Each structure stands twice: as structure tokens, then as C-alpha cells.
Amino acid sequence: MSYTSQHKMSHKRQIKSLSRQIQIMRHDSGLTQPQLAKLMGVSVRTVSGWETGDRPPKDGVLEQIARICHQSAPEGANLGDL
């Protein structure tokens, strides 16, 4: 497997991991996707995209979600590397 293929697979795994962390934070705080979307000032489609990995969140989004959900941002969640 080439370096490029390995890098793409690693990138996809990171996005899926972040997506799952977003979903867990939202779920644990008892918020629905529409509720989180309203609090974040984004569409429900955007929140759904973050949770499915179809739309990786921009820098600062995880920290904002963590604040809204009264949780700590996931460790190692550096979106600048994605």
C-alpha cells in the first residue's frame, strides 16, 4: 500500500473518530441534533454531517460543542492536521 493510500485511510479514521465523539457528547448531554444546531447557529444538516463524517467540523467547533454540552473537548482533536 502506498504512503498516499495509508494517509487517506488514516485521515478517514480520524474523521470517523471525531464524528463519533461529537455524537457521544451531544447524546450524553441530552441534546437532539436540531437543538445542538440551534445553539451552534448552524443547520441540522451540518450537525448531521459532522456526526456521519460527511462534513468534518472546522477548527474550534469541537471546543464549542464541548462547552455547550458541558464537557471537555476530546483529547488529540486537532482538526488542523486533517
Stockholm file with secondary structure:
# STOCKHOLM 1.0

chainA/1-82         MSYTSQHKMSHKRQIKSLSRQIQIMRHDSGLTQPQLAKLMGVSVRTVSGWETGDRPPKDGVLEQIARICHQSAPEGANLGDL
#=GR chainA/1-82 SS CCHHHHHHHHHHHHHHHHHHHHHHHHHHTTCCHHHHHHHHTSCHHHHHHHHHTSSCCCTTHHHHHHHHTTSCCCTTCCGGGC
#=GC SS_cons        CCHHHHHHHHHHHHHHHHHHHHHHHHHHTTCCHHHHHHHHTSCHHHHHHHHHTSSCCCTTHHHHHHHHTTSCCCTTCCGGGC
//
